[in-house]
Amino acid sequence: MTRAESAPVATTELPGLRLLSRGKVRDVYDLGTELLLVATDRLSAFDHVLPNPIPDKGKVLNQISAFWFARTQRTVLNHVLATDVEDYPAALRPHASLLAGRSMVVKKLKMFPVECVARGYLAGSGWKEYQATQSVCGIPLPPGLKESAKLPSPIFTPATKEESGHDENISFDRVVSIVGKEHAEALRDTTLAIYQEASTYAATKGILIADTKFELGLDENDTLTLGDEVLTPDSSRFWPAKGYAPGRPQPSYDKQFVRDWLESIGWNKQPPVPTLPDEVVEGTRRRYLEIFEILTGKTLA
């Protein structure tokens, strides 16, 4: 990548604004009737935030989300109100240089307490579960599938949202018990519709979307609305179609590169969290920038 590296932003402090929450990656500020989401360069893996940030990562997450929000708006409403600092409320203008490219102003939503995951290929926790039960989230799958195999059709494999620790895969019946049948069916159908639309587009760019997760909620009119981030290299597995072969892990444009390094050094996934070497930081940054450019056709702003 030829883009000059910008100074990493590990955390934000915006005087005059009320910090509502600081997640693993995003800092969320309360603007009254709206929210300001700021994507930092923090990176989490195995439910821990790593000590050193990845330069430009937050800008990639924010701008690729903006791209997908715009592209999928005919399929599902989304929470975006503004992505250009010139359109932000006046109170945010003093922070324009920090916010540019890595933030958006969004609607407040009543979020469902369920991670909405779509899988088109067998990888990650889905592959582990299949090996043990020949199913994923209670959905029986054909025998003899290999790691990274394409599924007969995409499946909805929801998970719990955990404040700490790892999200737990759950069955559709469990989702019904949490949010009710009508909402559960809407979450499933919308998740699969977005995944199908995105996968069809990504295929034209030579990319397979192995799996991805969405956050959905209800707006002030109780309309189902897509929120948080969408189809980023943090929330998705992006594989190059060229060279794809089931039976092994695939090269990827996402944070699997970091997970693989952490596994290779034998980290027990408990504090203290290892510091990433420079080559892993740069390798991760390069992958994030590359998938952004492949999918959007743009250079990161």
C-alpha positions in Angstrom: 0.0 0.0 0.0 1.3 3.4 -0.9 -0.9 5.4 1.5 1.2 7.2 4.2 0.6 5.8 7.6 -1.3 8.1 10.0 -0.6 8.3 13.7 -2.5 5.6 15.5 -5.5 6.6 17.7 -5.7 4.2 20.6 -8.3 6.2 22.6 -10.2 9.5 22.3 -10.8 12.3 24.7 -13.3 14.9 23.4 -13.7 17.7 25.9 -17.3 19.0 26.1 -18.8 15.7 25.0 -20.2 12.9 27.2 -18.5 9.6 26.8 -21.2 7.0 26.9 -19.1 3.8 26.6 -15.7 2.7 25.5 -15.9 -0.7 23.7 -13.1 -2.9 22.5 -12.8 -0.7 19.4 -15.3 2.1 19.4 -15.7 5.1 21.7 -19.4 6.2 21.9 -20.4 9.7 22.8 -24.0 10.7 23.7 -25.2 13.7 21.7 -28.7 13.8 23.3 -31.0 12.4 20.6 -28.1 11.0 18.6 -24.8 9.1 19.1 -21.3 9.8 17.9 -19.4 6.6 17.1 -15.6 6.9 16.9 -13.6 3.9 15.5 -10.2 3.8 17.2 -7.2 1.8 16.1 -7.6 -0.6 18.9 -7.5 -4.3 18.0 -9.1 -7.1 20.0 -8.5 -10.8 19.7 -9.7 -13.7 21.8 -11.7 -11.1 23.8 -8.7 -9.0 24.8 -7.6 -5.6 23.6 -4.0 -5.8 22.4 -1.5 -3.4 23.8 -0.5 -1.7 20.5 -3.0 -0.3 18.0 -3.0 -0.8 14.2 -2.5 2.5 12.3 -5.5 3.4 10.1 -7.6 0.5 11.3 -10.4 2.6 12.7 -10.6 4.6 9.4 -10.9 1.3 7.5 -13.7 0.1 9.8 -15.6 3.3 9.7 -15.3 3.9 5.9 -16.0 0.3 4.9 -19.0 0.3 7.2 -20.2 3.5 5.5 -19.8 1.9 2.1 -21.9 -1.2 3.1 -24.5 0.8 4.9 -25.1 2.8 1.7 -25.0 -0.3 -0.5 -27.5 -2.3 1.6 -30.0 0.5 2.5 -32.6 -1.0 0.1 -32.5 -4.3 2.0 -32.6 -2.8 5.5 -32.7 0.6 7.1 -29.6 1.7 9.0 -28.7 4.0 11.8 -26.4 6.4 9.8 -27.3 10.1 9.9 -23.9 11.6 8.8 -20.4 10.5 8.0 -18.9 13.8 6.9 -17.7 16.1 9.7 -19.0 19.0 7.6 -22.5 17.7 8.3 -22.0 17.1 12.1 -23.5 19.2 14.9 -21.6 22.4 15.6 -20.4 21.0 19.0 -18.3 18.4 17.2 -16.5 20.9 14.8 -13.6 21.6 17.3 -12.7 17.8 17.0 -13.0 17.6 13.2 -9.4 16.7 12.6 -9.6 13.6 14.9 -13.1 12.6 13.8 -12.6 12.9 10.0 -12.8 9.5 8.4 -13.1 7.5 11.6 -16.5 8.5 12.9 -20.2 8.8 12.1 -23.3 10.3 13.8 -26.1 7.8 14.1 -29.6 7.2 15.5 -30.1 5.7 18.9 -31.5 2.3 18.6 -32.9 -0.3 21.0 -30.5 -3.1 20.2 -31.4 -6.7 20.3 -29.3 -8.8 22.7 -28.3 -11.2 19.9 -25.3 -11.3 17.6 -26.8 -12.0 14.1 -24.3 -14.2 12.3 -24.5 -15.5 8.8 -22.2 -18.3 7.5 -21.7 -19.4 4.0 -18.6 -21.5 4.7 -17.4 -23.7 7.6 -14.8 -21.8 9.6 -13.9 -20.6 13.1 -16.3 -21.6 15.9 -18.7 -23.1 13.3 -16.0 -25.6 12.1 -15.2 -26.5 15.7 -18.9 -27.1 16.5 -19.4 -29.1 13.3 -16.5 -31.4 14.2 -18.1 -32.2 17.6 -21.8 -32.4 16.6 -22.1 -32.3 12.8 -24.2 -29.2 13.2 -23.9 -25.5 13.9 -26.3 -23.7 16.3 -28.6 -26.7 16.1 -28.7 -26.8 12.3 -27.7 -30.3 11.0 -25.2 -30.2 8.2 -24.2 -32.9 5.7 -21.5 -35.4 6.9 -18.0 -35.3 5.6 -17.6 -31.5 5.2 -14.0 -30.2 5.4 -12.7 -27.1 7.0 -13.6 -24.0 4.9 -16.2 -26.0 2.9 -18.9 -24.0 1.2 -22.3 -24.8 2.9 -25.2 -26.0 0.8 -26.8 -22.7 1.5 -26.0 -19.8 3.9 -27.2 -20.4 7.5 -28.2 -18.1 10.4 -26.0 -19.0 13.4 -26.8 -16.5 16.2 -24.8 -15.9 19.3 -25.3 -14.3 22.7 -23.8 -10.9 23.4 -21.4 -11.1 26.4 -20.1 -8.1 28.2 -17.0 -10.1 29.1 -15.8 -13.4 27.8 -16.6 -15.0 24.5 -20.0 -14.9 22.8 -21.8 -18.2 22.9 -23.4 -19.8 19.8 -27.1 -20.4 20.3 -30.0 -22.1 18.5 -32.8 -20.3 16.7 -35.2 -21.5 19.3 -33.1 -19.8 21.9 -33.4 -16.5 19.9 -37.1 -17.0 19.9 -37.1 -17.4 23.7 -35.1 -14.1 24.0 -36.8 -11.8 21.5 -40.0 -13.5 20.5 -40.9 -15.4 17.3 -41.7 -12.4 15.1 -38.5 -10.6 15.9 -36.4 -13.8 15.7 -37.7 -14.5 12.2 -37.0 -10.9 11.1 -33.5 -11.0 12.5 -32.8 -14.3 10.7 -34.3 -13.3 7.3 -32.7 -9.9 7.3 -29.3 -11.3 8.3 -29.4 -13.8 5.4 -30.7 -11.2 3.0 -27.8 -8.8 3.7 -25.3 -11.6 3.6 -26.6 -12.8 0.2 -26.5 -9.2 -1.2 -23.0 -8.6 0.1 -21.6 -12.0 -1.0 -22.9 -11.5 -4.5 -21.2 -8.1 -4.8 -18.0 -9.3 -3.2 -17.8 -12.2 -5.6 -17.5 -9.7 -8.5 -14.4 -8.4 -6.7 -12.8 -11.9 -6.3 -13.7 -12.1 -2.6 -15.6 -14.8 -0.6 -17.3 -13.7 2.5 -17.0 -16.8 4.7 -19.1 -15.4 7.5 -20.0 -12.1 9.1 -22.0 -10.7 12.1 -24.5 -7.9 12.3 -26.1 -5.9 15.1 -29.7 -5.0 14.6 -32.2 -3.0 16.7 -35.4 -1.0 16.6 -35.6 2.7 15.8 -38.1 5.2 17.3 -40.8 3.8 15.1 -40.0 0.2 16.1 -38.6 -0.5 12.6 -35.8 -3.0 12.2 -32.6 -1.1 11.7 -29.0 -2.1 11.1 -26.5 -0.6 13.5 -22.9 -0.7 14.9 -20.5 -1.8 12.1 -21.2 -3.8 9.0 -19.1 -6.2 6.9 -15.7 -5.0 8.2 -12.5 -7.1 8.5 -13.2 -7.1 12.3 -16.6 -8.6 11.9 -16.2 -10.8 8.9 -13.9 -13.4 7.3 -12.9 -12.2 3.8 -11.1 -14.8 1.6 -9.6 -14.4 -1.8 -11.6 -16.5 -4.3 -8.4 -17.3 -6.2 -6.8 -20.3 -4.7 -9.7 -21.2 -2.5 -9.6 -24.8 -1.5 -11.5 -26.5 1.3 -9.7 -28.8 3.7 -7.5 -26.2 5.2 -7.6 -22.6 6.6 -7.7 -19.9 3.9 -5.6 -16.8 3.5 -7.7 -13.9 4.7 -8.0 -10.1 4.7 -9.0 -9.8 8.4 -7.7 -10.2 11.9 -7.2 -13.9 11.5 -3.6 -13.0 10.7 -3.3 -11.7 14.3 -5.1 -14.7 15.8 -2.8 -17.0 14.0 0.3 -15.2 15.4 -1.1 -15.3 18.9 -1.8 -19.0 18.6 1.7 -19.6 17.2 3.4 -18.1 20.3 1.4 -20.3 22.6 -0.4 -17.5 24.4 -2.9 -18.9 26.9 -5.4 -16.1 26.1 -5.2 -14.7 29.6 -3.5 -11.4 30.8 -0.9 -10.2 30.3 -1.7 -9.7 26.6 1.3 -9.9 24.3 2.5 -6.9 22.4 2.4 -7.4 18.6 5.8 -7.2 16.8 6.1 -4.5 14.1 5.8 -7.0 11.3 2.4 -8.3 12.6 1.2 -4.7 13.0 2.2 -3.8 9.5 0.9 -7.1 8.1 -2.5 -6.5 9.7 -2.7 -2.9 8.5 -1.8 -4.0 5.0 -4.6 -6.6 4.9 -7.2 -4.1 6.2 -6.2 -1.5 3.7 -6.2 -4.0 0.9 -9.6 -5.4 1.5 -11.0 -1.8 1.8 -9.6 -0.9 -1.6 -10.7 -4.2 -3.3 -14.3 -3.9 -2.0 -14.9 -0.2 -2.3 -12.7 0.7 -5.3 -11.5 3.7 -3.2 -8.4 4.9 -1.5 -8.8 5.4 2.3 -9.5 9.0 3.1 
